[in-house]
């Protein structure tokens, strides 16, 4: 019977790991569909960003109470799941609480710490559910989240509650069996939370109690492995991608826009034709129309988005009722990238489906509403830049489609002819300066 359980567990674990690895490989491939961008400079600052922004969640602490609650969930997810290592080894080797004897009293101390964290996670998840569904904070009731995104967020919180409850029930039923002197359940001492619950379970007969303990064990580890495979399809993928995203954050000062060397060279060659190379070829396209035209970092941003809405809450265009929502920009980019990946999975390569990120997923009105103030970039807790995507799409609109408002076209014409946004010749401006 024990060997059969081991074989079943190993098979289940192998399938879960294979499915997760397969999806992670697809996400990596999708991200690398983006254009090259070198973000390997200044390694010291990048490691600092990784520690402060990803591990330390520095930006979250602009609101200390919410940051503390989020940190409890984060710490619980990372630390409590160390306990999964013991469960995995128990399942593979057919053991029970493999680390209990070697660690002795330290094992009880560690499990006590895990249980305190588990209760913290339970409490915080309930608070977050209340904020989303009862208090209904403005950024959580936005139409950006209509449909699956809202269900996804609530589902993850409920899953965390179930997993933490199963962890505590597992320990409590295990302790009750220890107190009843059941064979194979060695004394680990009372754990701080489950030890309080265990005496209430002692009245259950040992066979039923062992069934509760085994069911809790299987459901807990199955839930964790299912959660692992759900992550790549969820906004909670940021749990993993926040770390590389923080490391590869763009380090330029906010407000600095990336110029296009092709355009700079065109202007240079127009003014000094002798500098133009004889084999110069014009760029294939300007800006970005689809996800493949964006930088790989922008695609990593899309997968790293937490959908928290802090970017949209800080966006002046969004707050004054305009159509732009930086959160929706990131969600739309990820949705389009997933669709492109699905086409590649089906055909072995991308085949034009008649759609593009620009127009089909992100509209002209949204792009024109952006003031390029960088508020969204400043607010993002995991170093995402919706502005980078917006700028590339706007460049495509204007330079590929000549799609700009009349006022913008007038300004462009003045810059081209008069070297300034105003409709005054350079000589007239010089004359005005002389007269003043």
NUNU-168343 format. One record per residue (C-alpha): z, y, x; residue in three letters. Coordinates in steps of 0.2 Angstrom, whole numbers, plus 2048, in hexadecimal, padded with zeros to 3 digits. Each point is the difference from the previous one (the first is absolute). Layout:
BEGIN
ZYXALA...
***
This chain:
BEGIN
800800800UNK80580C80EUNK7EF7FC80AUNK7F68037F0UNK8098117FEUNK7FC805812UNK7EE7FB7FEUNK7FE80A7F0UNK80980F808UNK7F57FF810UNK7F07FF7F5UNK80680F7F5UNK80480A810UNK7EF7FC808UNK7F68057F1UNK80A8117FEUNK7FE804812UNK7ED7FC800UNK7FD80A7F0UNK80980F807UNK7F77FF811UNK7F07FF7F7UNK8038107F6UNK80780980FUNK7F07FC80AUNK7F58077F1UNK80A810800UNK7FE802813UNK7EE7FD7FEUNK7FF80D7F2UNK80980D80BUNK7F57FD80FUNK7F18047F5UNK804812803UNK7FA80B80EUNK807800811UNK80E80C804UNK80A800810UNK8138027FCUNK8087F880FUNK80581080AUNK811806802UNK8097EF7FFUNK811807801UNK7FE80C7F1UNK7F87F17F7UNK80F7F5803UNK80C80E7FBUNK7F68027EFUNK8017ED7FEUNK813800802UNK8048107F6UNK7F37FF7F2UNK7FE7ED7FDUNK8117F9806UNK80B8107FDUNK7F78067F1UNK802812806UNK7F68097F3UNK8097F77F2UNK810809804UNK7FA8107F9UNK8087F97F1UNK8107F7807UNK8057F77F1UNK7EF7F87FCUNK7FE7FD813UNK8107F7801UNK7FC7F57F0UNK7EE7FC808UNK8087FC810UNK80C7F37F8UNK7F17F77F8UNK7F6801811UNK80F7FA80AUNK8037F27F3UNK7EE7FB800UNK8007FF813UNK8117FA804UNK8047F47F2UNK7F07F7803UNK8067FB811UNK8097F37F5UNK7EF7F97FCUNK7FF7F9811UNK80E7F57FDUNK7F97FB7EFUNK7EF7FC808UNK8087F580EUNK80B7F77F3UNK7F17FC7F6UNK7F57FA80FUNK80E7F6808UNK8097FA7F0UNK810809805UNK80D80A7F6UNK806811807UNK7FA7FB812UNK808810808UNK8117FE7F8UNK8087F480DUNK7F9808810UNK8048127FAUNK8117FC7F9UNK80A80F7FAUNK7F180B804UNK7F67F77F4UNK80C8057F2UNK800812806UNK7ED801800UNK7FF7F97EFUNK80D80C7F9UNK7F580E807UNK7F17F97F8UNK8097FF7EFUNK806812801UNK7EE805803UNK7FA7F57F2UNK80B8097F3UNK7FA810807UNK7EE7FB7FEUNK8047FA7EEUNK8098117FCUNK7F280B807UNK7F27F67F8UNK8088037EFUNK802812804UNK7ED801805UNK7FB7F77F0UNK80A80D7F6UNK7F880F809UNK7EF7F97FCUNK8027FA7EFUNK80E8097F7UNK803811809UNK7ED7FF804UNK7FE80C80FUNK7F080A7FFUNK7F87F880FUNK8037EF7F8UNK7F88047EFUNK7F0807807UNK7F07F97FAUNK7FC7FA812UNK80C7F27FCUNK7F97FA7EFUNK7FD7EE7FFUNK8037F480EUNK80880C80DUNK80F8037F4UNK8017EE7FCUNK7FF7FC813UNK80F80C804UNK80B7F97F2UNK7FC7EE804UNK805802812UNK8108077FCUNK8047F27F3UNK7FB7F380DUNK80C80880DUNK80E7FF7F3UNK7FB7ED7FCUNK8007FC813UNK810808804UNK8087F87F0UNK7FA7EF806UNK807802811UNK8118047F9UNK7FF7F27F4UNK7FB7F480EUNK80F80580AUNK80C7FF7F1UNK7FB7EF7FBUNK8007FA812UNK812806802UNK8057F87EFUNK7F97EF806UNK80A803810UNK8108037F7UNK7FD7F07F5UNK7FE7F6810UNK7EE7FB7FDUNK7F97F680EUNK7F480A80CUNK8068117FBUNK80B80580FUNK80D80D7FFUNK7F9811805UNK80E80A7F9UNK7FF80D7F2UNK7F280C800UNK8058127FAUNK7F68007F0UNK7FC7EE7FCUNK8117FA805UNK80780A7F1UNK7F37F87F4UNK8027EE807UNK8117FB7F7UNK7F88047EFUNK7F27F3804UNK80C7F2805UNK8037FA7EEUNK7ED7FB800UNK7FE7ED805UNK7FA7FE812UNK7EF7F87FBUNK7FC8107F5UNK80780B80DUNK7F67F880EUNK7F08027F5UNK8048137FEUNK802801813UNK7F07F7804UNK7F780A7F2UNK806810807UNK7FB7FB812UNK7EE7FB7FAUNK7FE80F7F5UNK80680C80DUNK7F57FA80EUNK7F17FD7F4UNK8038127FAUNK800807812UNK7F07F7804UNK7F88057F0UNK805812803UNK7F97FF812UNK7EF7FB7F8UNK80180E7F3UNK80380D80DUNK7EE802805UNK7FA8037EEUNK80E80D7FDUNK805812805UNK80F7F7809UNK7F47FC80EUNK80780F808UNK8107F6804UNK7F57F980EUNK7F380D803UNK80C80F801UNK8037FB812UNK7EE800807UNK7FC80F7F5UNK80E80A808UNK7FB7FB811UNK7EE8057FEUNK8048107F7UNK7F480F805UNK80A80B80BUNK7F68107FEUNK80A80F7F9UNK7FE8027EEUNK7F280B7FAUNK7F57FB80FUNK7F07F97F9UNK7F57F580AUNK7EF808804UNK7F07F67FFUNK7F8800812UNK7EF7FD7F8UNK8018117F7UNK80780980FUNK7F27F980AUNK7F38067F3UNK806812801UNK8017FF813UNK7EE7F9801UNK7FA80D7F4UNK80780E80BUNK7FC7F8811UNK7F17F47FDUNK7FF7FD813UNK8107F67FEUNK7FA7F47F3UNK7FD7EE806UNK7EE7FA7FEUNK8067F07F8UNK80C8087F4UNK8017F77EFUNK8078087F1UNK8107F87F8UNK7FD7F27F3UNK80B8097F4UNK80D80E7FEUNK8127FD7FAUNK8047F07F5UNK7F87FA7F0UNK8087EE800UNK80F7F8808UNK7F57FA80FUNK7FD812805UNK813804802UNK80A7FD80FUNK8097EF802UNK81080A800UNK7FC8077EEUNK7FE7EF7FAUNK8107FA808UNK80880F7F7UNK7F97FA7EFUNK8087EF802UNK810808806UNK80280B7F1UNK8117FD7F7UNK7FA8097F0UNK81080A800UNK7F78107FBUNK80980B80CUNK7EF807805UNK7FB8047EFUNK8118087FCUNK7FE80B80FUNK7ED8047FCUNK7FE8127FAUNK7EF7FC7F8UNK8087F17F6UNK80F80A7FBUNK7F680E7F8UNK7F77F37F5UNK7F07FD80AUNK7F87EF801UNK8047FC812UNK80E7F3804UNK8027FB812UNK8087F07FBUNK7F17FC7F5UNK7F480480FUNK8097F280AUNK8017F47F2UNK7ED8027FCUNK7FC7FE812UNK80A7EF801UNK7F87FA7EFUNK7EE804807UNK8047F7811UNK8077F17F7UNK7F08007F5UNK7F5801810UNK80A7F2808UNK7FD7F57F0UNK7EE803802UNK8007FA812UNK80B7F17FBUNK7F27FB7F4UNK7F180480AUNK8057FE812UNK7FC813802UNK8008107F6UNK7F28027F4UNK7FD8107F7UNK8088007EFUNK7FA8117FBUNK811807801UNK80980B80DUNK811808803UNK7F98117FCUNK7FC8037EEUNK8047EE7FAUNK812800805UNK804812805UNK7F880F7F7UNK7F9810806UNK80D80A7F6UNK80E7F7809UNK7F9804811UNK7FD8137FCUNK8118027FAUNK8087FD812UNK80680F809UNK8027F6810UNK812806801UNK8067EF808UNK80F7FF7F4UNK7FB7EE7FCUNK8007FB812UNK810809803UNK8097F77F2UNK7F97EE803UNK80F7F5806UNK7F47F4809UNK7F480D809UNK7F17FE7F4UNK7F380E7FFUNK7F78027F0UNK7F9810807UNK7F57F780DUNK7F77F67F2UNK7FE8107F5UNK7F880980EUNK7F47F2805UNK7FB7FF7EEUNK7FD8127FEUNK7F680180FUNK7F47F37F9UNK7FF80A7EFUNK7FB810809UNK7F67FA80FUNK7F87F17F8UNK7FE8057EEUNK801813801UNK80C7FF7F2UNK80B80F801UNK80680E7F4UNK7F5810800UNK80E809808UNK8017F480EUNK7ED801803UNK801813801UNK80E7FF80DUNK7F67F380AUNK7F080B800UNK80A80F806UNK8087F680EUNK7EF7F9805UNK7F78117FFUNK80E80D803UNK80C7F580AUNK80E8047F4UNK8047FC7EEUNK7FC8117FAUNK7EF8077FCUNK80080D80EUNK7F480080FUNK8097FE811UNK7FA812805UNK8078077F0UNK8117F8804UNK7FF807812UNK7FC8117F9UNK80F7FF7F4UNK80C7FC80EUNK7F980F80BUNK80280C7F1UNK8127FA7FDUNK
***
